[in-house]
Amino acid sequence: MHTYLSDDQIDRMADAAVTTYEVGCDWNGALQAAIEYSLDEYGIRPRKSAALLALKLAKTKWQGRVMAVKRAIANQ
């Protein structure tokens, strides 16, 4: 029987990936962090599609942060 991750769980995996990327600047490390987060927090080894979705969400969140910083700099 397969256990699927919810959207909220994948979003939390993405948050873990963003945090790891912020520290290490390595998307492969961020992907591994997302997988480890799922294993540690939920006891579920995510399917490849769920892990890659978490990574894509993490990259989107990171771009949002970059845009917010650029906007803040431009508005000074």
C-alpha positions in Angstrom: 0.0 0.0 0.0 1.3 3.4 -1.0 1.0 6.4 1.2 0.8 9.7 -0.6 2.0 13.0 0.7 -0.6 15.8 1.1 -0.1 19.3 -0.5 0.7 20.7 2.9 3.4 18.0 3.5 5.0 18.7 0.2 4.9 22.4 0.9 6.8 21.8 4.2 9.3 19.7 2.3 9.8 22.7 0.0 10.3 25.0 3.1 13.1 22.6 4.3 14.6 22.7 0.8 14.6 26.5 0.7 16.3 26.7 4.1 19.0 24.2 3.0 19.5 26.1 -0.3 19.8 29.4 1.6 22.7 28.0 3.7 24.4 25.8 1.1 23.5 27.2 -2.3 23.1 23.7 -3.7 19.8 22.5 -5.2 20.9 18.9 -5.1 21.5 19.3 -1.3 18.1 21.0 -1.1 16.4 18.1 -2.8 18.1 15.7 -0.4 17.0 17.8 2.5 13.4 17.7 1.3 13.5 13.9 1.1 15.1 13.6 4.5 12.5 16.0 6.0 9.7 13.7 4.7 11.4 10.6 6.1 12.1 12.3 9.5 8.7 14.0 10.0 6.3 11.7 8.3 8.1 8.4 8.0 7.4 8.4 4.3 9.9 8.0 1.5 8.5 10.4 -1.1 8.1 9.3 -4.6 10.4 11.0 -7.1 7.5 13.1 -8.4 6.7 14.4 -4.9 10.4 15.2 -4.2 10.8 17.0 -7.5 7.6 18.9 -6.9 8.9 20.0 -3.5 12.1 21.2 -5.2 10.2 23.1 -7.9 8.1 24.8 -5.1 11.4 25.6 -3.3 12.8 27.2 -6.4 9.7 29.3 -6.8 9.8 30.4 -3.1 13.5 31.3 -3.6 12.7 33.4 -6.6 10.0 35.2 -4.6 12.6 36.0 -2.0 15.0 37.3 -4.6 12.3 39.5 -6.2 11.3 40.9 -2.7 14.9 41.8 -2.0 15.3 43.5 -5.4 12.1 45.4 -4.9 13.2 46.5 -1.4 16.6 47.7 -2.8 14.9 49.5 -5.7 12.5 51.4 -3.3 15.3 52.8 -1.1 
